[in-house]
Amino acid sequence: MKYMERLLDISDGEWSWRQYLNWQVEMNVFRAQIAYDIIKLGEQFIISEVKVKQA
């Protein structure tokens, strides 16, 4: 475990591995939020189209 902790703290000059992995997690959450918003928008569009066709 100590080896992994040291590896995560190694820096390439700008970012440590720990910072890079944290950034990757944040980007995955951001992408998931965008995907969720797109799905919800699509659902709203379909519902509105169905209502227009029924009217």
N, CA, C and O atoms as a Tripos MOL2 file, in Angstrom:
@<TRIPOS>MOLECULE
protein
  220   219    55     0     0
PROTEIN
NO_CHARGES

@<TRIPOS>ATOM
      1 N           0.8260   -1.1970    0.0000 N.3       1 MET1
      2 CA          0.0000    0.0000    0.0000 C.3       1 MET1
      3 C           0.8660    1.2540    0.0000 C.2       1 MET1
      4 O           0.5260    2.2500   -0.6390 O.2       1 MET1
      5 N           1.9800    1.2040    0.7150 N.am      2 LYS2
      6 CA          2.8760    2.3690    0.7590 C.3       2 LYS2
      7 C           3.4040    2.6800   -0.6390 C.2       2 LYS2
      8 O           3.5560    3.8450   -1.0070 O.2       2 LYS2
      9 N           3.6840    1.6270   -1.4200 N.am      3 TYR3
     10 CA          4.1700    1.8340   -2.7830 C.3       3 TYR3
     11 C           3.1470    2.6090   -3.6020 C.2       3 TYR3
     12 O           3.5040    3.5390   -4.3260 O.2       3 TYR3
     13 N           1.8760    2.2320   -3.4910 N.am      4 MET4
     14 CA          0.8190    2.9190   -4.2380 C.3       4 MET4
     15 C           0.7070    4.3720   -3.8000 C.2       4 MET4
     16 O           0.5210    5.2580   -4.6340 O.2       4 MET4
     17 N           0.8170    4.6240   -2.5030 N.am      5 GLU5
     18 CA          0.7380    6.0020   -2.0180 C.3       5 GLU5
     19 C           1.8900    6.8350   -2.5640 C.2       5 GLU5
     20 O           1.6920    7.9850   -2.9550 O.2       5 GLU5
     21 N           3.0950    6.2620   -2.5930 N.am      6 ARG6
     22 CA          4.2370    7.0020   -3.1500 C.3       6 ARG6
     23 C           4.0650    7.2150   -4.6420 C.2       6 ARG6
     24 O           4.3950    8.2830   -5.1580 O.2       6 ARG6
     25 N           3.5520    6.2110   -5.3410 N.am      7 LEU7
     26 CA          3.3330    6.3430   -6.7770 C.3       7 LEU7
     27 C           2.3220    7.4440   -7.0670 C.2       7 LEU7
     28 O           2.5010    8.2170   -8.0090 O.2       7 LEU7
     29 N           1.2700    7.5220   -6.2750 N.am      8 LEU8
     30 CA          0.2540    8.5450   -6.4810 C.3       8 LEU8
     31 C           0.7880    9.9470   -6.2220 C.2       8 LEU8
     32 O           0.2870   10.9160   -6.7920 O.2       8 LEU8
     33 N           1.7950   10.0610   -5.3740 N.am      9 ASP9
     34 CA          2.3390   11.3760   -5.0510 C.3       9 ASP9
     35 C           3.4580   11.8110   -5.9950 C.2       9 ASP9
     36 O           3.9290   12.9440   -5.9000 O.2       9 ASP9
     37 N           3.8920   10.9380   -6.9020 N.am     10 ILE10
     38 CA          4.9370   11.3040   -7.8590 C.3      10 ILE10
     39 C           4.3710   12.3380   -8.8240 C.2      10 ILE10
     40 O           3.2530   12.2000   -9.3190 O.2      10 ILE10
     41 N           5.1490   13.3530   -9.0760 N.am     11 SER11
     42 CA          4.6920   14.4330   -9.9470 C.3      11 SER11
     43 C           5.5070   14.4290  -11.2340 C.2      11 SER11
     44 O           6.6890   14.0830  -11.2300 O.2      11 SER11
     45 N           4.8640   14.8170  -12.3420 N.am     12 ASP12
     46 CA          5.5890   14.9490  -13.6060 C.3      12 ASP12
     47 C           5.9620   16.4120  -13.8520 C.2      12 ASP12
     48 O           6.3120   16.7810  -14.9730 O.2      12 ASP12
     49 N           5.8910   17.2230  -12.8380 N.am     13 GLY13
     50 CA          6.2340   18.6320  -12.9880 C.3      13 GLY13
     51 C           5.0410   19.5260  -12.7450 C.2      13 GLY13
     52 O           5.1680   20.5790  -12.1210 O.2      13 GLY13
     53 N           3.8840   19.1180  -13.2310 N.am     14 GLU14
     54 CA          2.6870   19.9330  -13.0670 C.3      14 GLU14
     55 C           1.6260   19.2290  -12.2200 C.2      14 GLU14
     56 O           1.0640   19.8280  -11.3040 O.2      14 GLU14
     57 N           1.3600   17.9940  -12.5160 N.am     15 TRP15
     58 CA          0.3010   17.2480  -11.8350 C.3      15 TRP15
     59 C           0.8970   16.0210  -11.1620 C.2      15 TRP15
     60 O           1.7830   15.3690  -11.7150 O.2      15 TRP15
     61 N           0.4110   15.7100   -9.9730 N.am     16 SER16
     62 CA          0.7400   14.4170   -9.3720 C.3      16 SER16
     63 C          -0.3000   13.4160   -9.8820 C.2      16 SER16
     64 O          -1.3540   13.8000  -10.3900 O.2      16 SER16
     65 N           0.0090   12.1520   -9.7400 N.am     17 TRP17
     66 CA         -0.9520   11.1370  -10.1790 C.3      17 TRP17
     67 C          -2.2610   11.2650   -9.4190 C.2      17 TRP17
     68 O          -3.3360   11.0590   -9.9810 O.2      17 TRP17
     69 N          -2.1660   11.6060   -8.1340 N.am     18 ARG18
     70 CA         -3.3750   11.7480   -7.3120 C.3      18 ARG18
     71 C          -4.2510   12.8750   -7.8640 C.2      18 ARG18
     72 O          -5.4710   12.7270   -7.9490 O.2      18 ARG18
     73 N          -3.6420   13.9870   -8.2340 N.am     19 GLN19
     74 CA         -4.4100   15.1000   -8.8080 C.3      19 GLN19
     75 C          -5.0400   14.6840  -10.1330 C.2      19 GLN19
     76 O          -6.1930   15.0130  -10.4130 O.2      19 GLN19
     77 N          -4.2700   13.9570  -10.9450 N.am     20 TYR20
     78 CA         -4.7790   13.5070  -12.2400 C.3      20 TYR20
     79 C          -5.9740   12.5720  -12.0640 C.2      20 TYR20
     80 O          -6.9810   12.7170  -12.7570 O.2      20 TYR20
     81 N          -5.8680   11.6210  -11.1460 N.am     21 LEU21
     82 CA         -6.9770   10.6880  -10.9220 C.3      21 LEU21
     83 C          -8.2020   11.4080  -10.3740 C.2      21 LEU21
     84 O          -9.3280   11.0990  -10.7660 O.2      21 LEU21
     85 N          -7.9970   12.3640   -9.4710 N.am     22 ASN22
     86 CA         -9.1250   13.1470   -8.9640 C.3      22 ASN22
     87 C          -9.7890   13.9290  -10.0920 C.2      22 ASN22
     88 O         -11.0150   14.0320  -10.1410 O.2      22 ASN22
     89 N          -8.9910   14.4740  -10.9890 N.am     23 TRP23
     90 CA         -9.5290   15.2140  -12.1290 C.3      23 TRP23
     91 C         -10.3500   14.2850  -13.0230 C.2      23 TRP23
     92 O         -11.4160   14.6680  -13.5070 O.2      23 TRP23
     93 N          -9.8540   13.0600  -13.2420 N.am     24 GLN24
     94 CA        -10.5910   12.0910  -14.0550 C.3      24 GLN24
     95 C         -11.9480   11.7760  -13.4310 C.2      24 GLN24
     96 O         -12.9460   11.6750  -14.1440 O.2      24 GLN24
     97 N         -11.9950   11.6190  -12.1180 N.am     25 VAL25
     98 CA        -13.2620   11.3530  -11.4270 C.3      25 VAL25
     99 C         -14.2190   12.5210  -11.6250 C.2      25 VAL25
    100 O         -15.3970   12.3210  -11.9200 O.2      25 VAL25
    101 N         -13.7140   13.7410  -11.4620 N.am     26 GLU26
    102 CA        -14.5590   14.9240  -11.6430 C.3      26 GLU26
    103 C         -15.0910   15.0050  -13.0710 C.2      26 GLU26
    104 O         -16.2510   15.3610  -13.2770 O.2      26 GLU26
    105 N         -14.2590   14.6800  -14.0550 N.am     27 MET27
    106 CA        -14.7060   14.7240  -15.4450 C.3      27 MET27
    107 C         -15.7660   13.6570  -15.7110 C.2      27 MET27
    108 O         -16.7050   13.9000  -16.4700 O.2      27 MET27
    109 N         -15.6310   12.4860  -15.1020 N.am     28 ASN28
    110 CA        -16.6400   11.4390  -15.2760 C.3      28 ASN28
    111 C         -17.9790   11.8750  -14.7010 C.2      28 ASN28
    112 O         -19.0230   11.6060  -15.2950 O.2      28 ASN28
    113 N         -17.9600   12.5420  -13.5550 N.am     29 VAL29
    114 CA        -19.1990   13.0550  -12.9660 C.3      29 VAL29
    115 C         -19.8040   14.1100  -13.8840 C.2      29 VAL29
    116 O         -21.0160   14.1290  -14.0960 O.2      29 VAL29
    117 N         -18.9700   14.9830  -14.4250 N.am     30 PHE30
    118 CA        -19.4320   16.0290  -15.3350 C.3      30 PHE30
    119 C         -20.0750   15.4160  -16.5830 C.2      30 PHE30
    120 O         -21.1390   15.8560  -17.0190 O.2      30 PHE30
    121 N         -19.4250   14.4020  -17.1520 N.am     31 ARG31
    122 CA        -19.9830   13.7320  -18.3410 C.3      31 ARG31
    123 C         -21.3090   13.0480  -18.0130 C.2      31 ARG31
    124 O         -22.2350   13.0710  -18.8240 O.2      31 ARG31
    125 N         -21.4030   12.4500  -16.8480 N.am     32 ALA32
    126 CA        -22.6480   11.7990  -16.4410 C.3      32 ALA32
    127 C         -23.7670   12.8180  -16.2920 C.2      32 ALA32
    128 O         -24.9090   12.5400  -16.6570 O.2      32 ALA32
    129 N         -23.4520   13.9970  -15.7590 N.am     33 GLN33
    130 CA        -24.4650   15.0390  -15.6210 C.3      33 GLN33
    131 C         -24.9500   15.5130  -16.9890 C.2      33 GLN33
    132 O         -26.1450   15.7390  -17.1790 O.2      33 GLN33
    133 N         -24.0370   15.6610  -17.9330 N.am     34 ILE34
    134 CA        -24.4200   16.0720  -19.2870 C.3      34 ILE34
    135 C         -25.3010   15.0010  -19.9240 C.2      34 ILE34
    136 O         -26.3260   15.3190  -20.5280 O.2      34 ILE34
    137 N         -24.9100   13.7410  -19.7950 N.am     35 ALA35
    138 CA        -25.7030   12.6510  -20.3680 C.3      35 ALA35
    139 C         -27.0990   12.6180  -19.7560 C.2      35 ALA35
    140 O         -28.0810   12.4140  -20.4700 O.2      35 ALA35
    141 N         -27.1960   12.8150  -18.4570 N.am     36 TYR36
    142 CA        -28.4890   12.8310  -17.7780 C.3      36 TYR36
    143 C         -29.3540   13.9710  -18.3200 C.2      36 TYR36
    144 O         -30.5390   13.7810  -18.5940 O.2      36 TYR36
    145 N         -28.7590   15.1540  -18.4710 N.am     37 ASP37
    146 CA        -29.5080   16.3010  -18.9950 C.3      37 ASP37
    147 C         -29.9970   16.0480  -20.4160 C.2      37 ASP37
    148 O         -31.1180   16.4220  -20.7600 O.2      37 ASP37
    149 N         -29.1700   15.4180  -21.2440 N.am     38 ILE38
    150 CA        -29.5700   15.1100  -22.6230 C.3      38 ILE38
    151 C         -30.7220   14.1110  -22.6330 C.2      38 ILE38
    152 O         -31.6700   14.2660  -23.4030 O.2      38 ILE38
    153 N         -30.6490   13.0950  -21.7910 N.am     39 ILE39
    154 CA        -31.7290   12.1050  -21.7140 C.3      39 ILE39
    155 C         -33.0260   12.7620  -21.2640 C.2      39 ILE39
    156 O         -34.0820   12.5070  -21.8420 O.2      39 ILE39
    157 N         -32.9560   13.6080  -20.2360 N.am     40 LYS40
    158 CA        -34.1590   14.2960  -19.7520 C.3      40 LYS40
    159 C         -34.7360   15.2070  -20.8270 C.2      40 LYS40
    160 O         -35.9540   15.2710  -20.9890 O.2      40 LYS40
    161 N         -33.8860   15.9080  -21.5590 N.am     41 LEU41
    162 CA        -34.3530   16.7700  -22.6390 C.3      41 LEU41
    163 C         -35.0520   15.9430  -23.7180 C.2      41 LEU41
    164 O         -36.0920   16.3460  -24.2380 O.2      41 LEU41
    165 N         -34.4800   14.7930  -24.0490 N.am     42 GLY42
    166 CA        -35.0990   13.9070  -25.0270 C.3      42 GLY42
    167 C         -36.4520   13.4020  -24.5620 C.2      42 GLY42
    168 O         -37.3960   13.3290  -25.3490 O.2      42 GLY42
    169 N         -36.5510   13.0530  -23.2890 N.am     43 GLU43
    170 CA        -37.8340   12.6030  -22.7460 C.3      43 GLU43
    171 C         -38.8800   13.7060  -22.8360 C.2      43 GLU43
    172 O         -40.0200   13.4520  -23.2220 O.2      43 GLU43
    173 N         -38.4980   14.9270  -22.4820 N.am     44 GLN44
    174 CA        -39.4330   16.0510  -22.5500 C.3      44 GLN44
    175 C         -39.8690   16.3060  -23.9910 C.2      44 GLN44
    176 O         -41.0350   16.6070  -24.2450 O.2      44 GLN44
    177 N         -38.9390   16.1860  -24.9250 N.am     45 PHE45
    178 CA        -39.2660   16.3900  -26.3360 C.3      45 PHE45
    179 C         -40.2670   15.3430  -26.8120 C.2      45 PHE45
    180 O         -41.2380   15.6760  -27.4910 O.2      45 PHE45
    181 N         -40.0380   14.0910  -26.4630 N.am     46 ILE46
    182 CA        -40.9420   13.0130  -26.8770 C.3      46 ILE46
    183 C         -42.3230   13.2170  -26.2690 C.2      46 ILE46
    184 O         -43.3310   13.0540  -26.9560 O.2      46 ILE46
    185 N         -42.3790   13.5700  -24.9900 N.am     47 ILE47
    186 CA        -43.6700   13.8040  -24.3310 C.3      47 ILE47
    187 C         -44.4160   14.9410  -25.0080 C.2      47 ILE47
    188 O         -45.6230   14.8410  -25.2310 O.2      47 ILE47
    189 N         -43.7150   16.0250  -25.3400 N.am     48 SER48
    190 CA        -44.3870   17.1550  -25.9870 C.3      48 SER48
    191 C         -44.8570   16.7820  -27.3910 C.2      48 SER48
    192 O         -45.9180   17.2380  -27.8150 O.2      48 SER48
    193 N         -44.1020   15.9720  -28.1180 N.am     49 GLU49
    194 CA        -44.5100   15.5420  -29.4570 C.3      49 GLU49
    195 C         -45.7490   14.6520  -29.3860 C.2      49 GLU49
    196 O         -46.6430   14.7650  -30.2240 O.2      49 GLU49
    197 N         -45.8040   13.7730  -28.3970 N.am     50 VAL50
    198 CA        -46.9630   12.8950  -28.2380 C.3      50 VAL50
    199 C         -48.2000   13.7260  -27.9190 C.2      50 VAL50
    200 O         -49.2780   13.4600  -28.4500 O.2      50 VAL50
    201 N         -48.0550   14.7230  -27.0600 N.am     51 LYS51
    202 CA        -49.1900   15.5810  -26.7140 C.3      51 LYS51
    203 C         -49.6810   16.3570  -27.9260 C.2      51 LYS51
    204 O         -50.8880   16.5270  -28.0960 O.2      51 LYS51
    205 N         -48.7790   16.8280  -28.7660 N.am     52 VAL52
    206 CA        -49.1630   17.5760  -29.9700 C.3      52 VAL52
    207 C         -49.9220   16.6630  -30.9260 C.2      52 VAL52
    208 O         -50.9220   17.0820  -31.5090 O.2      52 VAL52
    209 N         -49.4680   15.4290  -31.0960 N.am     53 LYS53
    210 CA        -50.1260   14.5010  -32.0160 C.3      53 LYS53
    211 C         -51.4810   14.0520  -31.4950 C.2      53 LYS53
    212 O         -52.3780   13.7480  -32.2820 O.2      53 LYS53
    213 N         -51.6400   14.0060  -30.1710 N.am     54 GLN54
    214 CA        -52.9190   13.6040  -29.6010 C.3      54 GLN54
    215 C         -53.9440   14.7280  -29.6660 C.2      54 GLN54
    216 O         -55.1470   14.4720  -29.6350 O.2      54 GLN54
    217 N         -53.4840   15.9550  -29.7540 N.am     55 ALA55
    218 CA        -54.4050   17.1020  -29.7470 C.3      55 ALA55
    219 C         -55.0700   17.3150  -31.0740 C.2      55 ALA55
    220 O         -55.8700   18.2400  -31.2220 O.2      55 ALA55
@<TRIPOS>BOND
     1     1     2 1
     2     2     3 1
     3     3     4 2
     4     3     5 am
     5     5     6 1
     6     6     7 1
     7     7     8 2
     8     7     9 am
     9     9    10 1
    10    10    11 1
    11    11    12 2
    12    11    13 am
    13    13    14 1
    14    14    15 1
    15    15    16 2
    16    15    17 am
    17    17    18 1
    18    18    19 1
    19    19    20 2
    20    19    21 am
    21    21    22 1
    22    22    23 1
    23    23    24 2
    24    23    25 am
    25    25    26 1
    26    26    27 1
    27    27    28 2
    28    27    29 am
    29    29    30 1
    30    30    31 1
    31    31    32 2
    32    31    33 am
    33    33    34 1
    34    34    35 1
    35    35    36 2
    36    35    37 am
    37    37    38 1
    38    38    39 1
    39    39    40 2
    40    39    41 am
    41    41    42 1
    42    42    43 1
    43    43    44 2
    44    43    45 am
    45    45    46 1
    46    46    47 1
    47    47    48 2
    48    47    49 am
    49    49    50 1
    50    50    51 1
    51    51    52 2
    52    51    53 am
    53    53    54 1
    54    54    55 1
    55    55    56 2
    56    55    57 am
    57    57    58 1
    58    58    59 1
    59    59    60 2
    60    59    61 am
    61    61    62 1
    62    62    63 1
    63    63    64 2
    64    63    65 am
    65    65    66 1
    66    66    67 1
    67    67    68 2
    68    67    69 am
    69    69    70 1
    70    70    71 1
    71    71    72 2
    72    71    73 am
    73    73    74 1
    74    74    75 1
    75    75    76 2
    76    75    77 am
    77    77    78 1
    78    78    79 1
    79    79    80 2
    80    79    81 am
    81    81    82 1
    82    82    83 1
    83    83    84 2
    84    83    85 am
    85    85    86 1
    86    86    87 1
    87    87    88 2
    88    87    89 am
    89    89    90 1
    90    90    91 1
    91    91    92 2
    92    91    93 am
    93    93    94 1
    94    94    95 1
    95    95    96 2
    96    95    97 am
    97    97    98 1
    98    98    99 1
    99    99   100 2
   100    99   101 am
   101   101   102 1
   102   102   103 1
   103   103   104 2
   104   103   105 am
   105   105   106 1
   106   106   107 1
   107   107   108 2
   108   107   109 am
   109   109   110 1
   110   110   111 1
   111   111   112 2
   112   111   113 am
   113   113   114 1
   114   114   115 1
   115   115   116 2
   116   115   117 am
   117   117   118 1
   118   118   119 1
   119   119   120 2
   120   119   121 am
   121   121   122 1
   122   122   123 1
   123   123   124 2
   124   123   125 am
   125   125   126 1
   126   126   127 1
   127   127   128 2
   128   127   129 am
   129   129   130 1
   130   130   131 1
   131   131   132 2
   132   131   133 am
   133   133   134 1
   134   134   135 1
   135   135   136 2
   136   135   137 am
   137   137   138 1
   138   138   139 1
   139   139   140 2
   140   139   141 am
   141   141   142 1
   142   142   143 1
   143   143   144 2
   144   143   145 am
   145   145   146 1
   146   146   147 1
   147   147   148 2
   148   147   149 am
   149   149   150 1
   150   150   151 1
   151   151   152 2
   152   151   153 am
   153   153   154 1
   154   154   155 1
   155   155   156 2
   156   155   157 am
   157   157   158 1
   158   158   159 1
   159   159   160 2
   160   159   161 am
   161   161   162 1
   162   162   163 1
   163   163   164 2
   164   163   165 am
   165   165   166 1
   166   166   167 1
   167   167   168 2
   168   167   169 am
   169   169   170 1
   170   170   171 1
   171   171   172 2
   172   171   173 am
   173   173   174 1
   174   174   175 1
   175   175   176 2
   176   175   177 am
   177   177   178 1
   178   178   179 1
   179   179   180 2
   180   179   181 am
   181   181   182 1
   182   182   183 1
   183   183   184 2
   184   183   185 am
   185   185   186 1
   186   186   187 1
   187   187   188 2
   188   187   189 am
   189   189   190 1
   190   190   191 1
   191   191   192 2
   192   191   193 am
   193   193   194 1
   194   194   195 1
   195   195   196 2
   196   195   197 am
   197   197   198 1
   198   198   199 1
   199   199   200 2
   200   199   201 am
   201   201   202 1
   202   202   203 1
   203   203   204 2
   204   203   205 am
   205   205   206 1
   206   206   207 1
   207   207   208 2
   208   207   209 am
   209   209   210 1
   210   210   211 1
   211   211   212 2
   212   211   213 am
   213   213   214 1
   214   214   215 1
   215   215   216 2
   216   215   217 am
   217   217   218 1
   218   218   219 1
   219   219   220 2
@<TRIPOS>SUBSTRUCTURE
     1 MET1         2 RESIDUE 1 A MET
     2 LYS2         6 RESIDUE 1 A LYS
     3 TYR3        10 RESIDUE 1 A TYR
     4 MET4        14 RESIDUE 1 A MET
     5 GLU5        18 RESIDUE 1 A GLU
     6 ARG6        22 RESIDUE 1 A ARG
     7 LEU7        26 RESIDUE 1 A LEU
     8 LEU8        30 RESIDUE 1 A LEU
     9 ASP9        34 RESIDUE 1 A ASP
    10 ILE10       38 RESIDUE 1 A ILE
    11 SER11       42 RESIDUE 1 A SER
    12 ASP12       46 RESIDUE 1 A ASP
    13 GLY13       50 RESIDUE 1 A GLY
    14 GLU14       54 RESIDUE 1 A GLU
    15 TRP15       58 RESIDUE 1 A TRP
    16 SER16       62 RESIDUE 1 A SER
    17 TRP17       66 RESIDUE 1 A TRP
    18 ARG18       70 RESIDUE 1 A ARG
    19 GLN19       74 RESIDUE 1 A GLN
    20 TYR20       78 RESIDUE 1 A TYR
    21 LEU21       82 RESIDUE 1 A LEU
    22 ASN22       86 RESIDUE 1 A ASN
    23 TRP23       90 RESIDUE 1 A TRP
    24 GLN24       94 RESIDUE 1 A GLN
    25 VAL25       98 RESIDUE 1 A VAL
    26 GLU26      102 RESIDUE 1 A GLU
    27 MET27      106 RESIDUE 1 A MET
    28 ASN28      110 RESIDUE 1 A ASN
    29 VAL29      114 RESIDUE 1 A VAL
    30 PHE30      118 RESIDUE 1 A PHE
    31 ARG31      122 RESIDUE 1 A ARG
    32 ALA32      126 RESIDUE 1 A ALA
    33 GLN33      130 RESIDUE 1 A GLN
    34 ILE34      134 RESIDUE 1 A ILE
    35 ALA35      138 RESIDUE 1 A ALA
    36 TYR36      142 RESIDUE 1 A TYR
    37 ASP37      146 RESIDUE 1 A ASP
    38 ILE38      150 RESIDUE 1 A ILE
    39 ILE39      154 RESIDUE 1 A ILE
    40 LYS40      158 RESIDUE 1 A LYS
    41 LEU41      162 RESIDUE 1 A LEU
    42 GLY42      166 RESIDUE 1 A GLY
    43 GLU43      170 RESIDUE 1 A GLU
    44 GLN44      174 RESIDUE 1 A GLN
    45 PHE45      178 RESIDUE 1 A PHE
    46 ILE46      182 RESIDUE 1 A ILE
    47 ILE47      186 RESIDUE 1 A ILE
    48 SER48      190 RESIDUE 1 A SER
    49 GLU49      194 RESIDUE 1 A GLU
    50 VAL50      198 RESIDUE 1 A VAL
    51 LYS51      202 RESIDUE 1 A LYS
    52 VAL52      206 RESIDUE 1 A VAL
    53 LYS53      210 RESIDUE 1 A LYS
    54 GLN54      214 RESIDUE 1 A GLN
    55 ALA55      218 RESIDUE 1 A ALA
